[in-house]
Each structure stands twice: as structure tokens, then as C-alpha cells.
Amino acid sequence: MVITGYKAARTKPLIPAKKQIDKLIASVRAVCEHAFAHLKNWRILTKLRLHVRHPTTLLRAPLVLTNIEIAR
């Protein structure tokens, strides 16, 4: 399932509640995008070809560290 935000029309701006929902969606999306950026920078994803049986273990450690770093 894909969650998308609201879009304002030219003649009708968004109400404050919809703006707040858009900010919430953007903040959640930013955390995921930062985590994948870290994985790409650390070149973790290239090692998945070598360890096909253990991708979740290999990906879980850097994601946990990233979440801890973001939560500070």
C-alpha cells in the first residue's frame, strides 16, 4: 500500500489539518529514505548477492543503528 499526501489546487489551498497530515507523511518517508541512503553509502546492498540467505540480518543491523542515531 502506498500512502500519498494531499495536493492543493490552484484556487483552493489545503486546510491546516491536511497540511499537518502531509508533514507527518513526509517525516516518516524521510526516515526511510535516509536509512536506504545509509545502506547505499555503506555499500551493504552489494553484499546481498553474496549472502542471499541472510539479507534481513545484514540489513537489520545498519537500520537499527540509523534509527538510534536519528532518535538522538
C-alpha positions in Angstrom: 0.0 0.0 0.0 1.3 3.5 -0.9 0.3 6.4 1.2 0.3 9.7 -0.6 -0.2 13.2 0.7 -2.8 15.8 -0.3 -2.3 18.3 -3.1 -3.6 21.8 -3.2 -5.4 23.1 -6.2 -4.6 26.5 -7.7 -7.8 28.0 -6.4 -8.2 26.1 -3.2 -5.3 25.9 -0.7 -5.0 23.0 1.8 -6.7 23.2 5.2 -4.4 23.1 8.2 -5.4 19.5 9.1 -4.3 18.3 5.6 -1.1 20.2 5.9 -0.3 18.5 9.2 -1.0 15.1 7.6 1.3 15.9 4.7 4.1 16.8 7.2 3.6 13.6 9.1 3.8 11.5 5.9 6.9 13.4 4.8 8.6 12.9 8.2 8.0 9.1 8.0 9.1 8.9 4.4 12.3 10.9 5.2 13.4 8.4 7.8 13.0 5.5 5.4 14.8 7.4 2.6 17.7 8.3 5.0 18.0 4.6 6.0 18.3 3.5 2.4 20.8 6.2 1.7 23.0 5.0 4.5 22.7 1.4 3.2 23.8 2.6 -0.3 26.7 4.7 1.1 27.9 1.8 3.2 27.6 -0.5 0.2 25.6 -3.0 2.2 23.2 -3.7 -0.6 26.0 -5.0 -2.9 26.8 -7.8 -0.4 23.3 -9.2 -0.7 24.4 -11.0 -3.8 26.9 -12.9 -1.7 24.6 -13.6 1.2 21.2 -14.4 -0.3 20.1 -16.4 2.7 20.7 -13.7 5.3 19.5 -10.4 3.8 17.3 -9.5 6.8 20.1 -9.9 9.3 22.5 -8.0 7.1 20.1 -5.1 6.7 18.7 -5.0 10.2 21.9 -4.0 12.0 22.6 -0.8 10.0 18.9 0.2 10.1 18.8 -0.2 13.9 22.0 1.9 14.2 20.5 4.5 11.9 17.2 4.7 13.9 19.2 5.1 17.1 21.2 7.9 15.5 18.1 9.7 14.3 16.3 9.3 17.6 19.1 11.2 19.5 
